[in-house]
């Protein structure tokens, strides 16, 4: 069974890689939004920055998927996949930085706090905004799974996405 799946994936690695990049990016975004909406975990600015490569990954994966089907324009698919790999590498780097700040290996950003805009019309409105605004620090992990925060998990996921993307580019089609 597993052998058949790998044989199917290796038949056209560029097309398979593009499909996996698209699905993997959609999965990451869905999980991030799920934890935010249903789990109540509010993202900090670094968390939001780590989502951008996955948003781009959906578009680049679909672009690569479309161009991988045409023999003359497969190079566009390769460029899209390389751009996606660069984005995932960047997102993993941001996650690594944030995870290190959470473990107090280095300082996190000083201005890293999420929140809405404050209504400054009156002192009462300002006090109400202060009371209801939740500040989320980039240097404090809100959740850990097997000792890894969301940022640490993103490092692993981003690394896997880089691997899948580069495999799609490097491996040759089976005839």
PEJO-V60975 format. One line per field, one symbol per residue. ss: DSSP state (a for helix, b for strand, c for the rest). Layout:
# PEJO-V60975
ss = ???
This chain:
# PEJO-V60975
ss = caaaaaaaaaacaaaaaaaaaaaaaaaaaaaaaaaaacccccccaaaaaaaaaaaaaaaaaaaaaaaccccccaaaaaaaaaaaaaaaaaaaaaaaaaaaaaccccccccccbbccccccccaaaaaaaaaacccbbcccccccbccbcaaaaaaaaaaaaaaaaaaaaaccccc
